[in-house]
């Protein structure tokens, strides 16, 4: 291990010891929440905190259902240099008169929730006065994908990125970048103008890959898509280069400059995130928009599987003993959630879970071998639709009903944000392998004009005016809470 890695490990151990001392009387779970592109991370976290603090319909969350949850409240977060997750602002967006989805977070944030509970007694009854501190770390999924770069040098990353851009889905959106790449001489003198042009075209390719009709997942470096205060810096002004495996490039060459900047990105962006935040997590939620990948086709599905396998290689899995939590926390519970389950009829929910379980199969085997508990769930943290039946000739079809957002379009129809529509969402096949093939998502939804209804965005649900504080309708948020913290509430 390099000296830089040893220093990071020492810092992690020191931080873990300090946190253990501070939480000796009040045990803490540090929960990481992330999601791949447009998976609904902000909505999930808002709904989870709202359910803990104000309750709701949570029959599978046993401490709550048994009446042992005495209450929960927000408290100041532990890291003074990390922004707070603005749950109140996001809740107002969801439940206010305009009923809009909150904006996605593009930075790391934290929130601390203190949960007061009663634990079951040995001879019946309960013991009151127990407390769990839940520290929630919210971070973009793009940052999670970046962790795979820690194990790849510039040559490896370049070769892998260039090779992947040859696929039938990626090739058209990569054409402008690949055309410019062909003009570059890696062994030639460094050229700042050419480097900036290469970085700009490469970034445009990554952005195009996020389009929901392409739905690619493996798009590092993540900060190219959300640069923040690093925009324009050399650490974000590089791109892959093609160099023969046996070739070499001299000092002062274009290759040497790009390689130096790639290493700066790993050292000053990726490694600090791993050391200061990711390596300290006890439990992790990974939200996945599997439906978008299924809609986009087999290449998007294969790309999602690659992304999930890559990011899980960064986790240190296993049961967290008292000693291991002091010196190096491990992720002992890992949840994969296929979001937007409200875009399907409930008869397909188990099938959606089976598909996601198939996609993360290799990662699950590795985590479970290390002693971690793993679960997969089809989830809608805030349910935007309801189910009904519609008659088509002699057939009765299961449909979902919701209000499309204002300005959403299907064919020639533009929705006003007030009118409900019914959509037949299609069926997922019982066999996950069939679902992963082209056309596996049967019964794709189209309107009479041929407009594609699969990508319509529905508004958040209209809640009863008398329901204050609001109880957000959901699908399996209670099961999610039970898996993530239920064992700590005993």
Secondary structure, DSSP 8 states (H G I E B T S, - for coil): --HHHHHHHHHHHHHHHHHHHHTSSS-EEEEEEEESTTS-HHHHHHHHHHHHHH--S-TT-HHHHTT-EEEEEEE--S-TTS-B--HHHHHHHHHSTT--------S-EEEEEEEEEEEE-TTSSEEEEEEEEEEEEE--HHHHHHGGGGG--HHHHHHHHHHHTTSHHHHHHHHHHHHHHTT--TTSB--HHHHHHHHHHHHHHHHHHTSTTT-------GGGTS-GGGTTSGGG--------TT----TTBHHHHHHHHHHHHIIIIIHHHHHHTGGG-SEEEEEE-HHHHHHH-HHHHHHHHHHHHHHHTT--BS---HHHHHHS--B-EEEEEE--GGGS-GGGHHHHHHHHHHHTHHHHHHHHHTT-EEEEEE-BSS---EEEEEEETTEEEEEEEEEB-TT-EETTEE--SS-EEEE---EE-SSHHHHTSTT-EES--B-TT--B-TT--B------TT-SS-----BSHHHHHHHHHGGGG-
